[in-house]
Amino acid sequence: MNIQLIEGEFKSSDGLELITQLIHVKIKFHENKIGQSETEEDIKAREAKIKELQKNLYELRVALKDKSQPTTINAVIKIN
């Protein structure tokens, strides 16, 4: 099953805002799970995922900072 979550062209600022909100939801998910985690291993793995998401968001901000052209975004959730 595939869910087409995002598809289209966006102003760079709108695309950045959309992706930022999605990443913040994912970070919040991991933060909530950390609060429920019982093992140090799980906590460290989730912290690493959060740091990777933050790094990706920073890189996206840098890439789109001065872009004046529309940005194409295609995001599909694939469920197996």
Z-matrix of the N, CA and C atoms (Angstrom, degrees):
N
C 1 1.452
C 2 1.521 1 108.77
N 3 1.311 2 115.81 1 134.50
C 4 1.463 3 121.87 2 176.38
C 5 1.515 4 109.58 3 -120.46
N 6 1.327 5 115.86 4 140.09
C 7 1.449 6 121.91 5 174.79
C 8 1.521 7 107.18 6 -119.65
N 9 1.314 8 116.55 7 117.10
C 10 1.463 9 121.00 8 177.95
C 11 1.523 10 107.43 9 -77.97
N 12 1.315 11 116.95 10 101.32
C 13 1.459 12 122.16 11 -174.65
C 14 1.526 13 111.58 12 -81.59
N 15 1.323 14 116.53 13 -46.17
C 16 1.461 15 121.39 14 -179.63
C 17 1.525 16 107.85 15 -139.78
N 18 1.322 17 115.64 16 136.78
C 19 1.460 18 120.02 17 174.93
C 20 1.521 19 108.56 18 -157.00
N 21 1.312 20 116.04 19 120.76
C 22 1.448 21 118.89 20 176.00
C 23 1.508 22 113.51 21 149.05
N 24 1.326 23 113.91 22 -176.62
C 25 1.462 24 121.80 23 177.69
C 26 1.519 25 108.77 24 -102.57
N 27 1.315 26 115.14 25 138.57
C 28 1.453 27 122.07 26 -178.06
C 29 1.513 28 109.54 27 -134.72
N 30 1.340 29 116.25 28 149.90
C 31 1.462 30 118.32 29 167.45
C 32 1.523 31 105.83 30 -57.69
N 33 1.315 32 116.59 31 147.05
C 34 1.468 33 120.30 32 -177.35
C 35 1.523 34 111.57 33 -53.80
N 36 1.330 35 117.07 34 -42.11
C 37 1.458 36 120.18 35 -178.84
C 38 1.527 37 111.45 36 -65.81
N 39 1.339 38 117.32 37 -38.30
C 40 1.461 39 120.36 38 178.78
C 41 1.532 40 111.19 39 -69.94
N 42 1.318 41 115.86 40 -41.32
C 43 1.459 42 119.91 41 177.48
C 44 1.518 43 111.29 42 -61.99
N 45 1.318 44 115.75 43 -43.16
C 46 1.465 45 120.44 44 178.38
C 47 1.521 46 110.66 45 -62.98
N 48 1.320 47 116.84 46 -42.50
C 49 1.471 48 120.42 47 179.37
C 50 1.528 49 110.94 48 -62.86
N 51 1.311 50 116.94 49 -43.40
C 52 1.461 51 121.61 50 -179.79
C 53 1.521 52 111.17 51 -62.43
N 54 1.317 53 116.93 52 -49.13
C 55 1.461 54 120.56 53 -179.00
C 56 1.522 55 110.95 54 -67.63
N 57 1.325 56 117.42 55 -37.59
C 58 1.466 57 121.00 56 177.20
C 59 1.518 58 110.62 57 -58.61
N 60 1.323 59 116.58 58 -45.02
C 61 1.461 60 119.57 59 179.98
C 62 1.526 61 111.62 60 -64.51
N 63 1.330 62 117.20 61 -39.51
C 64 1.462 63 120.24 62 177.74
C 65 1.531 64 111.03 63 -63.63
N 66 1.315 65 116.62 64 -44.15
C 67 1.462 66 120.28 65 -179.94
C 68 1.525 67 110.62 66 -65.37
N 69 1.327 68 117.49 67 -38.79
C 70 1.465 69 120.13 68 178.22
C 71 1.527 70 111.49 69 -63.40
N 72 1.321 71 117.24 70 -35.92
C 73 1.470 72 120.51 71 176.20
C 74 1.523 73 109.78 72 -63.78
N 75 1.311 74 116.18 73 -43.52
C 76 1.475 75 120.04 74 -179.82
C 77 1.529 76 110.66 75 -65.97
N 78 1.320 77 117.66 76 -40.34
C 79 1.470 78 120.97 77 177.45
C 80 1.522 79 109.75 78 -62.86
N 81 1.314 80 117.18 79 -44.29
C 82 1.471 81 121.56 80 179.43
C 83 1.528 82 110.26 81 -61.07
N 84 1.317 83 117.28 82 -39.67
C 85 1.461 84 121.94 83 176.72
C 86 1.525 85 110.41 84 -56.84
N 87 1.338 86 116.34 85 -49.19
C 88 1.464 87 120.12 86 -178.95
C 89 1.527 88 111.19 87 -67.27
N 90 1.317 89 117.94 88 -37.55
C 91 1.468 90 120.58 89 177.65
C 92 1.529 91 110.85 90 -62.16
N 93 1.320 92 116.43 91 -42.15
C 94 1.466 93 120.10 92 177.75
C 95 1.527 94 111.35 93 -63.79
N 96 1.322 95 116.81 94 -40.02
C 97 1.463 96 121.07 95 179.47
C 98 1.524 97 111.07 96 -67.92
N 99 1.336 98 117.23 97 -33.95
C 100 1.467 99 120.32 98 177.18
C 101 1.528 100 109.33 99 -60.89
N 102 1.321 101 116.97 100 -40.49
C 103 1.455 102 121.15 101 179.34
C 104 1.518 103 113.02 102 -63.84
N 105 1.325 104 116.62 103 -23.14
C 106 1.460 105 121.97 104 -179.38
C 107 1.523 106 112.54 105 -101.21
N 108 1.318 107 117.16 106 -7.10
C 109 1.468 108 121.55 107 -174.81
C 110 1.519 109 111.43 108 -70.04
N 111 1.307 110 113.57 109 145.35
C 112 1.453 111 120.09 110 179.64
C 113 1.530 112 112.52 111 -107.77
N 114 1.323 113 116.41 112 -16.77
C 115 1.456 114 118.67 113 -177.55
C 116 1.519 115 111.51 114 -114.95
N 117 1.304 116 115.20 115 145.53
C 118 1.466 117 121.51 116 177.47
C 119 1.527 118 110.63 117 -63.83
N 120 1.316 119 116.23 118 -34.81
C 121 1.465 120 121.58 119 179.94
C 122 1.533 121 110.75 120 -62.26
N 123 1.318 122 117.12 121 -44.08
C 124 1.454 123 121.61 122 178.97
C 125 1.528 124 110.80 123 -64.66
N 126 1.313 125 116.54 124 -43.02
C 127 1.467 126 121.24 125 179.37
C 128 1.521 127 110.52 126 -60.50
N 129 1.329 128 116.45 127 -46.65
C 130 1.475 129 120.09 128 -179.33
C 131 1.522 130 111.81 129 -64.10
N 132 1.334 131 116.87 130 -38.46
C 133 1.465 132 120.30 131 179.27
C 134 1.534 133 110.16 132 -65.05
N 135 1.316 134 117.00 133 -41.82
C 136 1.462 135 120.52 134 179.73
C 137 1.529 136 111.30 135 -69.51
N 138 1.318 137 117.13 136 -37.64
C 139 1.468 138 120.28 137 176.09
C 140 1.526 139 110.68 138 -62.39
N 141 1.336 140 116.17 139 -39.23
C 142 1.466 141 120.39 140 177.87
C 143 1.529 142 110.71 141 -64.46
N 144 1.331 143 116.84 142 -39.57
C 145 1.464 144 120.49 143 178.06
C 146 1.527 145 110.82 144 -64.50
N 147 1.323 146 116.26 145 -40.76
C 148 1.466 147 120.39 146 178.36
C 149 1.525 148 110.43 147 -62.39
N 150 1.322 149 117.06 148 -45.25
C 151 1.471 150 120.49 149 179.25
C 152 1.522 151 111.34 150 -62.17
N 153 1.321 152 117.22 151 -38.30
C 154 1.465 153 120.90 152 179.03
C 155 1.535 154 110.40 153 -66.54
N 156 1.317 155 117.04 154 -41.88
C 157 1.464 156 120.71 155 177.17
C 158 1.528 157 110.66 156 -62.42
N 159 1.328 158 117.37 157 -42.63
C 160 1.468 159 121.48 158 178.95
C 161 1.524 160 110.65 159 -63.60
N 162 1.326 161 116.61 160 -39.69
C 163 1.463 162 121.41 161 178.47
C 164 1.530 163 110.07 162 -64.61
N 165 1.330 164 116.52 163 -45.25
C 166 1.461 165 120.26 164 179.11
C 167 1.522 166 111.56 165 -62.11
N 168 1.320 167 116.70 166 -40.18
C 169 1.465 168 120.43 167 178.95
C 170 1.524 169 110.79 168 -65.18
N 171 1.322 170 117.39 169 -41.31
C 172 1.467 171 121.02 170 177.35
C 173 1.534 172 110.37 171 -60.42
N 174 1.334 173 116.19 172 -46.03
C 175 1.458 174 120.61 173 -179.51
C 176 1.529 175 111.15 174 -63.28
N 177 1.309 176 116.91 175 -37.58
C 178 1.457 177 120.57 176 177.25
C 179 1.526 178 111.03 177 -65.20
N 180 1.327 179 116.49 178 -42.95
C 181 1.472 180 120.33 179 178.52
C 182 1.525 181 110.89 180 -59.61
N 183 1.323 182 116.32 181 -42.69
C 184 1.461 183 120.67 182 179.41
C 185 1.532 184 109.99 183 -64.50
N 186 1.321 185 116.67 184 -43.42
C 187 1.463 186 120.49 185 -177.40
C 188 1.529 187 112.14 186 -66.46
N 189 1.330 188 117.52 187 -35.16
C 190 1.456 189 120.55 188 -176.38
C 191 1.517 190 113.91 189 -96.33
N 192 1.322 191 117.09 190 -3.50
C 193 1.466 192 122.33 191 -173.25
C 194 1.523 193 113.50 192 -49.26
N 195 1.297 194 117.57 193 -52.71
C 196 1.459 195 121.25 194 -174.50
C 197 1.530 196 112.68 195 -112.58
N 198 1.314 197 116.38 196 17.27
C 199 1.461 198 119.48 197 -178.06
C 200 1.521 199 109.66 198 -79.43
N 201 1.327 200 115.93 199 124.40
C 202 1.462 201 120.21 200 -178.62
C 203 1.529 202 111.91 201 -98.49
N 204 1.319 203 116.90 202 -16.33
C 205 1.459 204 120.73 203 -179.55
C 206 1.531 205 110.30 204 -82.58
N 207 1.335 206 116.74 205 156.36
C 208 1.466 207 119.29 206 175.82
C 209 1.526 208 110.89 207 -61.48
N 210 1.312 209 115.00 208 152.15
C 211 1.456 210 122.33 209 179.45
C 212 1.524 211 108.68 210 -110.33
N 213 1.315 212 116.43 211 130.05
C 214 1.467 213 120.52 212 177.25
C 215 1.527 214 108.60 213 -90.97
N 216 1.326 215 114.95 214 129.58
C 217 1.459 216 120.42 215 179.44
C 218 1.523 217 108.00 216 -126.15
N 219 1.314 218 115.35 217 131.52
C 220 1.446 219 122.47 218 177.45
C 221 1.526 220 107.81 219 -134.28
N 222 1.317 221 116.99 220 111.04
C 223 1.460 222 121.13 221 -178.68
C 224 1.520 223 109.26 222 -127.31
N 225 1.317 224 115.49 223 120.92
C 226 1.459 225 121.96 224 -179.61
C 227 1.528 226 107.78 225 -120.91
N 228 1.313 227 115.78 226 134.27
C 229 1.463 228 120.49 227 171.34
C 230 1.517 229 106.77 228 -95.71
N 231 1.314 230 116.31 229 122.01
C 232 1.463 231 121.42 230 -177.91
C 233 1.522 232 107.72 231 -109.99
N 234 1.324 233 115.77 232 119.32
C 235 1.455 234 121.49 233 -178.83
C 236 1.504 235 108.96 234 -111.00
N 237 1.322 236 116.57 235 122.55
C 238 1.471 237 121.39 236 179.60
C 239 1.514 238 110.22 237 -104.67
